[in-house]
Amino acid sequence: MWIDRNFLYWLCKIHCFFLSGGHIYGQSWPAGGRAAGMANAALCNVDIYAAFNNPGALGFLKRSAIGLWYDNRFLLPDLSSAGISTAYASRSLGVFNLAFSRFGGRLFNRNKASFCYARSFSPYVSAAMQFHYHYVAFADMYGHAHGFSADLGIVTKPIHDLMLAFLVNNPIPQRIASFDNERLPTVIRFGLSYLWGGKLRSNTEIEKDLDRPFSGRLGLEYLPLKQLQIRGGIGTGPVIAAFGIGLSIGILQLDLASVYHQVLGFSPNAGISVQFGPEVKSKKSKEP
């Protein structure tokens, strides 16, 4: 039986990806240079990339924004990801977000379009519901699949400099393909963030995919200057190390990072975002 050589090449690479512990439908891989530099310990990060990491944090956005990111997983073009997120922040209505991401290449790709509504109910609590449309294509002759899912995210700031976060992806498992009753995974994540002396932020998280063992992450972000951020982190499931930097120039934010896997190597990640419009948060809001 003749099989396309390119298809076999792709299949070997995807097999390596699965062995590395990545989730083809889940959200355990970082989106955005800031999350990547902190080994994806990003549940409490209040930025435009929260649309991919924890929509519950979007309610604390102070201004409308748009951001783009690109990730070259293990330096393999067919395992690359890209995404765009845009959010409109209103003082009275909350935050509306549209996001799109794509993973893969010509022979296999996974696409996700998302809509999110987030709102801060006080300076201490923000929550969001996010809805996704998934479209997965597996080469020309192998068909495609599509489906819907939803996420629920919450971020709280109970005391000064402390943040707690909760995220559940796909709480009611949705089917993505009829073959073998394949369903999108349900993933639950808890996170804690603390800002030490206004200069060092530590993010700690645990994650449980209902079909996989627990995993954990620790990320650090040091601010030697107001415009400069230095980041690092470690994680399990798979075991990774990460490092990165960020640069703030007015309304512009640039983020560069790389995630290192001990077997499969480096995965560089870059992001750029811009804020626009008036500030919408009240003066009583805590700094995230």
C-alpha positions in Angstrom: 0.0 0.0 0.0 1.5 3.4 -1.0 1.5 6.1 1.6 2.6 9.7 1.1 6.1 10.1 2.4 5.3 13.6 3.6 2.4 12.2 5.6 4.8 9.7 7.3 7.2 12.5 8.1 4.4 14.5 9.7 3.1 11.5 11.6 6.5 10.9 13.2 6.7 14.5 14.3 3.2 14.5 15.8 4.1 11.2 17.6 7.1 13.0 19.2 4.8 15.8 20.2 2.4 13.4 22.0 5.4 11.7 23.7 6.5 15.1 25.0 3.2 15.5 26.9 1.7 18.3 24.9 -2.1 18.4 24.6 -3.4 18.6 21.0 -6.7 20.1 22.1 -5.8 21.4 25.6 -4.2 24.6 26.8 -1.1 23.4 28.5 1.3 25.0 26.0 2.0 28.7 26.5 0.4 31.4 24.4 2.3 34.6 24.3 5.9 35.5 25.1 5.1 36.4 28.7 3.5 33.0 29.5 6.2 31.1 27.6 9.0 32.9 29.6 7.2 31.7 32.8 6.8 28.1 31.7 3.1 28.8 31.2 2.4 29.7 34.8 0.1 32.3 33.5 -3.3 31.9 35.1 -2.9 35.2 37.0 -1.3 37.2 34.2 -3.5 40.2 33.4 -2.7 40.9 29.7 -4.3 40.5 26.3 -3.0 36.9 26.1 -5.3 35.9 29.0 -7.7 35.0 26.2 -5.6 31.9 25.7 -4.3 31.4 29.2 -7.1 32.3 31.6 -10.0 34.4 30.3 -11.0 35.2 33.9 -8.1 37.7 34.0 -9.5 39.7 31.1 -11.9 41.5 33.4 -9.0 43.3 35.1 -7.8 44.8 31.8 -7.4 48.6 32.2 -7.5 49.4 28.5 -8.5 47.9 25.2 -5.7 46.0 23.5 -4.7 43.8 20.6 -1.9 41.2 20.7 -0.3 38.7 18.3 2.0 35.8 19.2 4.0 33.1 17.4 5.5 29.9 18.7 7.8 27.6 16.8 7.5 24.4 18.8 10.8 22.4 18.9 11.9 24.4 15.9 9.7 22.3 13.6 7.6 24.4 11.2 4.7 21.9 11.2 4.4 22.2 15.0 4.2 25.9 15.0 1.4 28.0 16.6 0.1 31.5 16.1 -2.7 33.5 17.6 -4.3 36.9 17.7 -6.4 38.4 20.5 -8.3 41.7 20.7 -10.3 43.0 23.6 -12.6 46.0 24.0 -12.8 47.2 27.6 -15.8 49.2 28.8 -16.2 50.7 32.3 -20.0 49.9 32.3 -20.2 46.8 30.2 -17.1 44.8 31.0 -14.6 43.3 28.5 -15.4 41.7 25.2 -12.8 39.6 23.5 -12.3 37.9 20.2 -9.4 35.5 19.6 -8.1 33.1 17.0 -5.3 30.5 17.2 -3.8 28.0 14.8 -1.5 25.0 15.4 0.1 22.8 12.7 0.9 22.9 9.0 -0.4 21.7 5.7 -0.9 18.0 6.6 -2.4 18.7 10.0 -3.8 21.8 11.6 -6.0 22.7 14.5 -7.9 26.0 14.4 -9.8 27.7 17.3 -12.0 30.8 17.2 -13.1 32.2 20.6 -15.5 34.7 22.0 -15.2 35.8 25.6 -17.1 38.1 28.0 -15.3 39.1 31.1 -16.2 41.4 34.0 -14.7 42.6 37.2 -17.4 42.6 39.9 -15.3 44.6 42.3 -11.6 45.5 42.5 -11.2 42.0 44.0 -13.0 39.6 41.6 -13.0 39.0 37.9 -14.8 36.2 36.0 -15.3 35.2 32.4 -17.1 32.7 30.2 -15.4 31.9 26.9 -16.8 29.9 24.0 -14.8 28.2 21.3 -15.3 26.8 17.8 -12.7 24.1 17.0 -11.8 23.0 13.5 -9.3 20.2 12.9 -8.0 19.2 9.5 -5.9 16.0 8.9 -4.5 16.1 5.4 -6.7 16.3 2.3 -7.8 12.7 2.1 -8.1 12.1 5.8 -11.0 14.4 6.6 -11.7 16.9 9.3 -13.6 17.4 12.5 -15.2 20.3 14.3 -16.9 21.1 17.6 -17.7 23.6 20.3 -16.5 24.0 23.9 -16.6 26.5 26.7 -14.3 27.6 29.5 -14.9 29.3 32.9 -12.2 31.4 34.5 -12.0 33.3 37.8 -9.3 35.5 39.3 -9.5 37.0 42.8 -7.3 39.5 44.7 -8.1 38.8 48.3 -5.2 40.8 49.8 -2.6 43.3 48.5 -0.1 41.7 46.0 -1.8 38.3 46.2 -3.9 36.8 43.3 -5.7 33.5 43.1 -7.0 31.9 39.9 -9.2 29.1 38.8 -9.8 27.8 35.2 -11.8 24.9 33.9 -11.6 24.1 30.2 -14.5 22.2 28.6 -16.3 21.3 31.9 -18.9 19.3 30.0 -16.7 17.1 27.6 -17.7 17.9 24.0 -17.2 15.4 21.2 -14.8 16.5 18.4 -15.1 13.3 16.3 -17.5 10.4 16.0 -14.7 7.9 15.6 -14.0 6.2 18.9 -16.2 8.9 20.6 -13.2 11.3 20.7 -13.8 14.2 23.0 -12.1 17.4 23.9 -10.3 17.1 27.2 -11.5 18.6 30.5 -8.7 20.4 32.2 -8.8 22.1 35.6 -6.1 24.5 36.8 -5.5 26.4 40.0 -2.9 29.2 40.4 -1.4 31.6 42.9 0.6 34.8 42.2 2.4 37.0 44.7 4.3 40.3 44.0 7.3 40.5 46.4 8.4 44.0 47.1 6.9 45.4 43.9 9.8 43.9 41.9 9.5 40.1 41.8 6.3 38.2 40.9 6.1 34.4 41.5 3.3 32.3 39.8 2.6 28.8 41.0 0.1 26.5 39.4 -1.2 22.9 39.4 -3.1 21.4 36.5 -5.2 18.2 36.2 -6.4 16.9 32.9 -9.1 14.3 33.8 -7.3 11.8 31.6 -3.7 12.6 32.7 -1.7 12.9 35.9 -1.3 16.1 37.8 1.3 18.6 36.5 2.7 21.8 38.0 4.5 25.0 37.0 6.5 27.7 38.7 7.2 31.0 36.9 9.1 34.1 38.0 9.0 37.7 36.6 11.6 40.2 37.8 11.2 44.0 37.1 14.6 45.7 37.5 13.1 48.6 35.6 9.5 49.7 34.9 10.1 49.1 31.2 12.0 45.8 31.5 10.9 42.3 32.6 13.1 39.2 33.1 11.4 35.9 33.3 12.1 32.2 34.0 10.2 29.1 35.0 10.0 25.3 35.2 7.2 22.9 34.7 6.2 19.2 34.7 4.1 17.1 32.3 6.3 17.4 30.3 9.4 18.6 32.2 10.4 21.9 30.8 12.5 25.0 31.6 11.8 28.5 30.2 13.3 31.9 30.1 12.4 35.2 28.5 12.4 39.0 28.5 9.8 41.7 28.0 10.1 45.3 27.0 7.4 48.0 27.6 7.6 51.1 25.3 4.6 53.3 26.1 1.5 51.5 24.8 3.6 48.8 23.1 4.7 45.5 24.8 7.3 43.2 23.2 7.9 39.7 24.7 10.5 37.1 23.7 10.9 33.7 25.3 12.0 30.1 24.7 10.8 26.9 26.3 13.3 24.0 26.6 12.5 20.3 26.5 15.3 18.0 27.5 14.7 15.6 24.6 13.0 17.7 21.9 14.9 21.0 22.4 13.9 24.6 22.2 10.6 26.3 21.3 11.0 30.0 20.7 8.0 32.3 21.3 7.4 35.9 20.5 4.5 38.3 21.1 3.7 41.9 20.5 0.7 43.8 21.9 -0.7 47.4 21.8 -3.1 49.1 24.2 -5.5 51.7 23.0 -8.4 53.8 24.2 -9.0 55.4 27.6 -8.3 53.6 30.9 -11.5 52.1 32.2 -10.7 50.8 35.7 -11.5 52.8 38.7 -8.9 54.3 41.0 -9.8 51.8 43.7 -8.7 48.9 41.5 -5.6 47.0 42.7 -2.6 46.8 40.5 -2.5 43.2 39.0 
